[in-house]
């Protein structure tokens, strides 16, 4: 099973490029013209495209939790955190 990713505009380009070079199916919000969407709509757009959202934006964790509580479908969320 492969995972298709929808890259939030907060994710550094180097990460997106590295994933792409390793054969991961990635589409950026910028490429899709949705880099200005709010969190709820970005998560919804990723679901419409049947892609998991990859982000560095911690606010999207709360948005995904809200979807979970209300039974709103979404295709998954990967978050990038810094290692300090």
Secondary structure, 3 states (H helix, E strand, C coil): CCCCEEECCCCCHHHHHHHHHCCCCEEEHHHHCCCCCCHHHHHHHHHHCCCEEEECCCHHHHHHHHHHHHCCCCCCEEECCCCC
